[in-house]
């Protein structure tokens, strides 16, 4: 009788241990899944931020180019006015 009880007790312990291990594995997998999802979200946010930065840089470059073109046009106009006015006098 005691041998049967011991056997039953051992089987129940093994079953509990197995269930605990299975539960731990399941929880670990879920945690890793959450971790992966969190990493993906962070990566997406980082990518979006990088894209925004790149767009801002491109806009700044375009604005600088436009300003340079305007300055060049103004310089050309000034040179034409100076050059054209001086040539008529001479």
SULMOTA-V592189 format. One record per pair of residues at least 24 apart in sequence whose ideal C-beta (glycine too) atoms are under 6 Angstrom apart, sorted by sequence separation. I is the first residue (numbers start at 1). GAP is how many residues later the second one is. D is the distance in whole Angstrom. If there is no record, write none. Layout:
BEGIN
i=<I;I>
gap=<GAP;GAP>
d=<D;D>
END
This chain:
BEGIN
none
END
